[in-house]
């Protein structure tokens, strides 16, 4: 660990938290001719071997003596700004921002900004692919894929940025002026980080500040645009399952995505299925319309989009039984969306595998679906027992292996098996992808 002294503590920029985001911040500042300091509470921060030699790293704590001498703290999204050392520095007059704030200050092209408890990765990717299909050189980043600051370091500048933004990132972003912004939905999540649900929701709604066009979800009143915070002059539109604005209509027995009652594209022409995915598509169309991208040129990208891995991902059809991986459903709202979107396709019985770390969320909204739509729910993980107590048709098991082994002996032709945990994976897996990969491997081995 670097020795702390008056001389080497003095740094105008301090990056808190290394990892992928922290390293991208380091690269950004070095290109500006600024040598930052990095502070990380972990004894072995990920990415420390990639840190350039001239950048000092203080680890094993947040070192308030370093933070208090800074002019600016760039905080990684995984670290709460309410952390005492950061809060003390902020009260001392130190500016506290995140990498997205740095990005929006430097970006020269319009930004489409997307947040929500569920579906934001799908919509962000879809919007980016539709824009690129239309011939607009578009970058996708933020809370997905490439760190935002790395998108600035390209030979040929992008014409449009599409950013997925988490509530954590929005907490430290103050200068965003999106050409179009949306909150797709708001459901219980991250209540282990926020004092209450409303605080979490307000963090999401801050994406609307200074946006040129605001896109809300008519089916979720919690996404409604607040009247304060520089949103009064924004244009507004909405998407939903009815036939208003961006919505759904019926034409000759088929469901169509429509704008103000006029059909845009038939749902039968899409590779993605389920009502939740039709809402994702409508939001994408609305955002690109607001950004001025030619709609007729974006539709081929929508037709080609087949969804993302780990999000209602088809794994295998074995003996006429469908196995679906929705491990990205790390909260109750995501699982409810998956169940609602898929249940009309299930001809037989539906088996659910759920559980993990519930992050303090209320599982109660799942009860009607568990009781009425599910044959049997297998529960495991840290909050598996709490999950199993929601309904009688549940079974608590030790792990995913046991659940797959038992379900494989119960299923009959026409049945579906859905891994949609409604919980984070950190109690048993490195991340939700590892959980999904384990599910895929177990199903492939049947």
C-alpha positions as CSV (number, residue, x, y, z in Angstrom):
1,X,0.0,0.0,0.0
2,X,1.3,3.5,-0.9
3,X,2.5,5.4,2.1
4,X,0.4,8.5,2.8
5,X,2.2,11.8,3.0
6,X,1.2,15.4,2.4
7,X,3.0,15.3,-1.0
8,X,1.5,12.2,-2.5
9,X,-2.0,12.6,-1.1
10,X,-2.5,15.9,-3.0
11,X,-4.4,15.0,-6.1
12,X,-7.2,17.0,-7.8
13,X,-9.0,13.9,-9.1
14,X,-9.6,10.9,-7.0
15,X,-11.3,7.8,-8.5
16,X,-13.1,5.7,-6.0
17,X,-13.4,2.1,-7.0
18,X,-11.3,0.4,-9.6
19,X,-12.7,-2.4,-11.7
20,X,-13.8,-1.9,-15.3
21,X,-15.4,1.5,-14.7
22,X,-12.5,2.8,-12.6
23,X,-10.0,1.8,-15.3
24,X,-12.0,3.6,-18.0
25,X,-11.9,6.7,-15.8
26,X,-8.1,6.4,-15.4
27,X,-7.7,6.1,-19.2
28,X,-9.9,9.1,-19.8
29,X,-8.0,11.4,-17.4
30,X,-4.6,10.3,-18.6
31,X,-5.6,11.2,-22.2
32,X,-6.5,14.7,-20.8
33,X,-3.0,15.0,-19.3
34,X,-4.3,14.5,-15.8
35,X,-2.9,11.8,-13.5
36,X,-5.6,10.8,-11.0
37,X,-5.4,8.8,-7.8
38,X,-7.4,5.7,-7.2
39,X,-8.8,4.6,-3.9
40,X,-10.5,1.2,-3.3
41,X,-11.7,-0.4,-0.1
42,X,-10.8,-3.8,-1.2
43,X,-7.4,-5.3,-0.4
44,X,-7.1,-6.8,-4.0
45,X,-9.1,-4.5,-6.3
46,X,-10.0,-6.0,-9.7
47,X,-7.9,-4.4,-12.4
48,X,-5.0,-3.3,-10.2
49,X,-2.6,-5.2,-12.5
50,X,-3.8,-3.1,-15.4
51,X,-3.2,0.2,-13.6
52,X,-0.5,2.4,-15.2
53,X,2.6,2.8,-13.1
54,X,2.2,6.5,-12.7
55,X,-1.3,6.2,-11.1
56,X,-1.2,5.8,-7.3
57,X,-3.5,3.2,-5.7
58,X,-4.6,3.4,-2.1
59,X,-6.4,0.3,-1.1
60,X,-7.8,-1.5,1.9
61,X,-10.1,1.4,2.8
62,X,-11.5,4.7,1.5
63,X,-8.7,6.8,3.1
64,X,-10.6,10.0,4.1
65,X,-7.4,11.9,4.3
66,X,-7.0,11.4,0.5
67,X,-10.6,12.2,-0.3
68,X,-10.7,15.4,1.7
69,X,-7.8,16.9,-0.3
70,X,-9.4,16.2,-3.7
71,X,-11.3,18.7,-5.8
72,X,-13.3,16.0,-7.5
73,X,-14.3,12.5,-6.6
74,X,-15.3,10.1,-9.4
75,X,-17.3,7.4,-7.7
76,X,-18.0,4.0,-9.2
77,X,-21.7,3.1,-9.3
78,X,-21.3,0.2,-7.0
79,X,-20.3,2.6,-4.1
80,X,-23.1,4.6,-2.4
81,X,-22.4,8.3,-2.2
82,X,-24.0,8.1,1.2
83,X,-20.9,6.2,2.4
84,X,-19.6,8.3,5.3
85,X,-16.1,9.1,3.9
86,X,-17.7,10.3,0.6
87,X,-20.4,12.2,2.3
88,X,-17.8,13.9,4.5
89,X,-15.8,15.0,1.5
90,X,-18.9,16.3,-0.2
91,X,-19.8,18.4,2.8
92,X,-16.2,19.7,2.7
93,X,-16.9,21.1,-0.8
94,X,-15.4,18.3,-2.9
95,X,-17.4,17.6,-6.1
96,X,-18.8,14.1,-6.3
97,X,-19.7,12.7,-9.7
98,X,-19.6,9.5,-11.7
99,X,-18.2,8.4,-15.1
100,X,-21.5,9.1,-16.8
101,X,-21.3,12.8,-15.7
102,X,-17.8,12.9,-17.2
103,X,-19.1,11.4,-20.4
104,X,-22.1,13.7,-20.9
105,X,-19.9,16.7,-20.3
106,X,-17.6,15.5,-23.2
107,X,-20.0,13.9,-25.6
108,X,-20.7,15.8,-28.9
109,X,-23.5,13.6,-30.3
110,X,-27.1,13.3,-29.0
111,X,-27.8,10.8,-26.2
112,X,-30.8,8.5,-25.8
113,X,-31.0,7.7,-22.1
114,X,-32.8,4.6,-20.8
115,X,-33.4,3.3,-17.3
116,X,-36.0,1.1,-15.5
117,X,-36.1,-1.7,-13.1
118,X,-36.4,-4.2,-15.9
119,X,-35.9,-4.4,-19.6
120,X,-33.3,-1.6,-19.9
121,X,-30.5,-3.8,-21.4
122,X,-32.9,-5.2,-24.0
123,X,-34.3,-1.8,-25.0
124,X,-30.8,-0.2,-25.0
125,X,-29.5,-2.9,-27.3
126,X,-32.6,-2.8,-29.5
127,X,-32.5,1.0,-29.9
128,X,-28.8,0.8,-30.8
129,X,-29.2,-2.0,-33.3
130,X,-32.2,-0.2,-34.9
131,X,-30.3,3.0,-35.3
132,X,-27.3,1.3,-36.8
133,X,-29.6,-0.5,-39.2
134,X,-30.9,2.9,-40.3
135,X,-27.4,4.0,-41.1
136,X,-26.8,6.1,-38.0
137,X,-23.4,5.4,-36.5
138,X,-24.5,4.5,-33.0
139,X,-22.7,3.5,-29.8
140,X,-24.2,1.5,-27.0
141,X,-22.8,1.7,-23.5
142,X,-23.2,2.9,-19.9
143,X,-24.5,0.1,-17.6
144,X,-24.1,-2.4,-20.5
145,X,-21.1,-3.4,-22.5
146,X,-18.4,-0.9,-23.1
147,X,-17.8,1.7,-20.3
148,X,-19.2,5.0,-21.5
149,X,-15.9,7.0,-21.4
150,X,-14.3,4.4,-23.7
151,X,-16.9,5.3,-26.4
152,X,-15.3,8.7,-26.7
153,X,-11.9,7.2,-27.8
154,X,-12.7,6.4,-31.4
155,X,-11.2,7.5,-34.7
156,X,-14.6,8.3,-36.3
157,X,-17.0,10.0,-33.9
158,X,-20.4,8.5,-33.3
159,X,-23.6,10.2,-34.5
160,X,-25.7,8.9,-31.6
161,X,-25.2,7.4,-28.2
162,X,-27.6,5.0,-26.5
163,X,-26.9,4.7,-22.8
164,X,-28.4,2.2,-20.3
165,X,-28.3,4.0,-16.9
166,X,-28.8,2.5,-13.5
167,X,-30.2,4.4,-10.6
168,X,-26.7,4.3,-9.1
169,X,-25.2,6.0,-12.1
170,X,-28.0,8.6,-12.2
171,X,-27.2,9.5,-8.6
172,X,-23.9,11.0,-9.7
173,X,-25.1,12.5,-13.1
174,X,-26.2,16.1,-13.2
175,X,-25.6,17.4,-16.7
176,X,-27.4,14.9,-18.8
177,X,-29.5,16.6,-21.5
178,X,-30.9,13.6,-23.4
179,X,-32.5,14.0,-26.8
180,X,-34.9,11.3,-25.5
181,X,-35.2,9.7,-22.1
182,X,-37.3,7.0,-20.7
183,X,-38.1,5.2,-17.4
184,X,-39.4,1.9,-18.7
185,X,-40.9,0.7,-15.4
186,X,-40.3,1.0,-11.6
187,X,-40.6,-2.0,-9.3
188,X,-39.0,-2.9,-6.0
189,X,-35.2,-3.3,-6.3
190,X,-32.0,-2.3,-4.6
191,X,-33.8,-1.6,-1.3
192,X,-30.6,-2.8,0.4
193,X,-29.1,0.5,-1.0
194,X,-31.9,3.0,-0.7
195,X,-33.7,4.1,2.5
196,X,-37.1,3.4,0.8
197,X,-38.8,2.7,-2.5
198,X,-39.6,6.3,-3.2
199,X,-35.9,7.2,-3.0
200,X,-35.1,4.5,-5.5
201,X,-37.9,5.8,-7.8
202,X,-36.7,9.4,-7.6
203,X,-33.2,8.3,-8.6
204,X,-34.7,6.7,-11.7
205,X,-36.9,9.7,-12.5
206,X,-33.9,12.1,-12.5
207,X,-33.1,10.8,-16.0
208,X,-35.9,13.1,-17.3
209,X,-34.1,16.3,-16.1
210,X,-33.4,18.6,-19.1
211,X,-34.5,15.9,-21.6
212,X,-35.8,17.2,-24.9
213,X,-38.4,14.4,-25.1
214,X,-39.7,12.2,-22.3
215,X,-41.1,8.7,-23.0
216,X,-43.2,7.2,-20.2
217,X,-45.0,3.9,-19.7
218,X,-48.8,4.3,-19.6
219,X,-49.2,1.0,-17.9
220,X,-46.9,2.0,-15.0
221,X,-47.9,5.3,-13.3
222,X,-44.7,5.2,-11.3
223,X,-42.8,6.2,-14.5
224,X,-44.8,9.5,-14.8
225,X,-42.7,12.5,-15.4
226,X,-42.4,14.9,-12.4
227,X,-43.2,18.6,-13.0
228,X,-40.1,19.8,-11.3
229,X,-36.4,19.6,-12.2
230,X,-36.4,21.3,-15.6
231,X,-38.9,19.0,-17.3
232,X,-41.8,21.4,-18.0
233,X,-40.6,22.3,-21.5
234,X,-40.0,18.7,-22.6
235,X,-42.1,17.1,-25.3
236,X,-43.8,14.0,-23.9
237,X,-45.1,10.7,-25.4
238,X,-45.9,7.3,-24.0
239,X,-46.2,3.6,-24.8
240,X,-48.6,1.0,-23.5
241,X,-50.7,-2.0,-24.3
242,X,-53.8,0.0,-25.3
243,X,-54.2,1.8,-28.7
244,X,-53.2,5.3,-27.6
245,X,-50.0,7.0,-28.7
246,X,-47.4,4.2,-29.1
247,X,-49.6,1.1,-28.5
248,X,-51.1,-2.0,-29.8
249,X,-54.0,-2.5,-32.2
250,X,-55.7,-5.6,-33.7
251,X,-55.8,-5.9,-37.5
252,X,-57.3,-9.0,-39.2
253,X,-56.7,-11.1,-36.1
254,X,-53.1,-10.0,-35.7
255,X,-51.5,-7.7,-33.1
256,X,-49.8,-4.7,-34.5
257,X,-47.4,-2.1,-33.0
258,X,-49.0,1.2,-33.8
259,X,-48.6,5.0,-33.4
260,X,-51.8,6.9,-32.7
261,X,-53.9,4.0,-34.1
262,X,-51.9,3.6,-37.3
263,X,-50.1,0.3,-37.7
264,X,-46.3,0.3,-37.8
265,X,-45.3,-3.4,-37.9
266,X,-47.1,-6.7,-37.1
267,X,-46.0,-8.6,-34.0
268,X,-45.8,-11.7,-36.2
269,X,-42.9,-10.1,-38.1
270,X,-40.8,-9.9,-34.9
271,X,-38.5,-12.6,-33.5
272,X,-39.1,-11.5,-29.9
273,X,-42.3,-12.7,-28.2
274,X,-44.4,-11.8,-25.2
275,X,-46.3,-8.7,-24.3
276,X,-43.3,-7.4,-22.3
277,X,-41.2,-7.5,-25.5
278,X,-43.8,-5.7,-27.5
279,X,-43.6,-3.0,-24.9
280,X,-39.8,-3.0,-25.3
281,X,-40.2,-2.6,-29.1
282,X,-42.8,0.3,-28.7
283,X,-40.5,2.1,-26.3
284,X,-37.6,1.7,-28.8
285,X,-39.6,3.1,-31.7
286,X,-40.8,6.0,-29.6
287,X,-37.2,6.9,-28.5
288,X,-35.8,6.7,-32.0
289,X,-38.7,8.8,-33.4
290,X,-38.0,11.4,-30.7
291,X,-34.3,11.4,-31.8
292,X,-35.3,12.1,-35.4
293,X,-34.1,8.7,-36.8
294,X,-36.1,7.7,-39.9
295,X,-38.6,5.1,-38.7
296,X,-38.9,3.3,-42.0
297,X,-35.1,2.6,-41.9
298,X,-35.1,1.4,-38.3
299,X,-37.7,-1.4,-38.7
300,X,-35.4,-3.9,-40.4
301,X,-33.3,-3.8,-37.2
302,X,-36.4,-4.4,-35.1
303,X,-37.3,-7.4,-37.3
304,X,-33.8,-8.9,-36.9
305,X,-33.6,-8.5,-33.2
306,X,-33.8,-11.9,-31.4
307,X,-33.3,-10.7,-27.8
308,X,-30.4,-11.0,-25.3
309,X,-28.8,-13.9,-23.6
310,X,-30.2,-14.7,-20.1
311,X,-33.4,-12.8,-20.8
312,X,-36.2,-15.2,-21.5
313,X,-33.6,-17.1,-23.5
314,X,-34.7,-20.3,-25.2
315,X,-32.3,-23.1,-24.1
316,X,-33.7,-26.4,-25.3
317,X,-36.8,-28.2,-26.4
318,X,-36.5,-31.8,-25.1
319,X,-39.4,-34.3,-25.4
320,X,-41.7,-31.3,-26.3
321,X,-40.7,-29.6,-23.0
322,X,-39.4,-26.0,-23.3
323,X,-36.6,-24.8,-21.0
324,X,-36.2,-21.0,-20.7
325,X,-33.3,-19.1,-19.0
326,X,-34.4,-15.8,-17.5
327,X,-31.6,-15.5,-14.9
328,X,-31.5,-11.7,-15.6
329,X,-34.8,-11.4,-13.7
330,X,-33.1,-10.3,-10.5
331,X,-36.2,-8.6,-9.0
332,X,-39.9,-9.3,-8.5
333,X,-41.0,-7.1,-11.4
334,X,-38.8,-8.9,-13.9
335,X,-40.2,-12.3,-12.9
336,X,-43.8,-11.0,-13.1
337,X,-43.1,-9.6,-16.6
338,X,-41.6,-12.9,-17.8
339,X,-44.6,-14.9,-16.4
340,X,-47.1,-12.5,-17.9
341,X,-45.3,-12.5,-21.3
342,X,-44.9,-16.3,-21.6
343,X,-48.0,-17.8,-20.0
344,X,-50.1,-17.5,-23.1
345,X,-47.6,-19.7,-25.0
346,X,-47.6,-22.5,-22.5
347,X,-49.8,-25.4,-23.5
348,X,-49.1,-27.6,-20.6
349,X,-47.9,-26.8,-17.1
350,X,-45.4,-24.1,-16.1
351,X,-42.6,-24.9,-13.6
352,X,-40.7,-22.0,-12.1
353,X,-37.2,-22.0,-10.5
354,X,-36.7,-18.9,-8.2
355,X,-34.7,-17.7,-5.3
356,X,-31.3,-16.2,-4.4
357,X,-30.7,-12.9,-2.6
358,X,-33.9,-10.9,-2.5
359,X,-32.1,-7.6,-1.6
360,X,-34.8,-6.8,0.9
361,X,-37.7,-6.8,-1.6
362,X,-41.3,-7.7,-0.9
363,X,-42.1,-11.0,-2.7
364,X,-45.9,-10.5,-2.0
365,X,-46.8,-9.3,-5.6
366,X,-45.7,-12.8,-6.9
367,X,-48.3,-14.7,-4.8
368,X,-51.2,-14.6,-7.3
369,X,-49.0,-15.7,-10.2
370,X,-47.4,-18.5,-8.1
371,X,-50.8,-19.7,-7.0
372,X,-52.7,-19.4,-10.3
373,X,-50.2,-19.8,-13.1
374,X,-47.5,-22.1,-11.8
375,X,-47.7,-25.9,-11.4
376,X,-44.8,-25.9,-8.9
377,X,-42.1,-23.5,-7.9
378,X,-38.7,-24.7,-6.9
379,X,-36.9,-22.3,-4.5
380,X,-33.2,-22.1,-3.5
381,X,-30.6,-19.7,-2.2
382,X,-30.4,-17.2,0.6
383,X,-34.0,-16.2,0.5
384,X,-35.3,-19.6,-0.8
385,X,-37.2,-20.4,2.4
386,X,-38.9,-17.0,2.4
387,X,-39.9,-17.5,-1.3
388,X,-41.2,-21.0,-0.5
389,X,-43.4,-19.6,2.1
390,X,-45.4,-17.6,-0.4
391,X,-47.6,-20.4,-1.6
392,X,-48.4,-24.1,-1.0
393,X,-47.2,-25.3,-4.5
394,X,-43.6,-24.5,-3.7
395,X,-40.6,-26.7,-2.8
396,X,-37.4,-25.6,-1.1
397,X,-34.2,-27.3,-2.5
398,X,-30.5,-27.0,-1.8
399,X,-29.4,-25.7,-5.2
400,X,-30.1,-25.4,-8.9
401,X,-28.8,-28.9,-9.6
402,X,-31.4,-30.5,-7.4
403,X,-34.2,-28.4,-8.9
404,X,-33.3,-29.4,-12.5
405,X,-32.9,-33.0,-11.6
406,X,-36.4,-33.2,-9.9
407,X,-38.2,-31.2,-12.5
408,X,-36.9,-33.3,-15.3
409,X,-38.6,-36.3,-13.7
410,X,-42.0,-34.4,-13.5
411,X,-42.4,-32.7,-16.8
412,X,-44.6,-33.9,-19.6
413,X,-44.9,-32.9,-23.3
414,X,-46.2,-29.4,-23.6
415,X,-44.8,-28.2,-20.2
416,X,-42.4,-25.3,-19.8
417,X,-39.6,-24.8,-17.3
418,X,-38.6,-21.2,-16.5
419,X,-35.6,-20.0,-14.5
420,X,-36.7,-16.5,-13.4
421,X,-35.3,-16.1,-9.9
422,X,-36.7,-12.7,-8.8
423,X,-33.5,-12.4,-6.8
424,X,-29.8,-11.5,-7.2
425,X,-27.3,-14.3,-7.7
426,X,-24.5,-13.0,-5.4
427,X,-25.3,-15.5,-2.6
428,X,-24.3,-18.5,-4.7
429,X,-22.8,-17.2,-8.0
430,X,-20.3,-14.7,-9.2
431,X,-23.1,-12.9,-11.2
432,X,-26.4,-13.6,-12.9
433,X,-24.6,-14.7,-16.1
434,X,-22.9,-17.5,-14.1
435,X,-26.2,-18.7,-12.8
436,X,-27.7,-18.7,-16.3
437,X,-24.7,-20.5,-17.7
438,X,-25.0,-23.2,-14.9
439,X,-28.7,-23.6,-15.8
440,X,-27.9,-23.9,-19.5
441,X,-25.2,-26.6,-18.8
442,X,-27.6,-28.6,-16.6
443,X,-30.4,-28.5,-19.2
444,X,-28.1,-29.4,-22.1
445,X,-26.9,-32.4,-20.1
446,X,-30.4,-33.9,-19.6
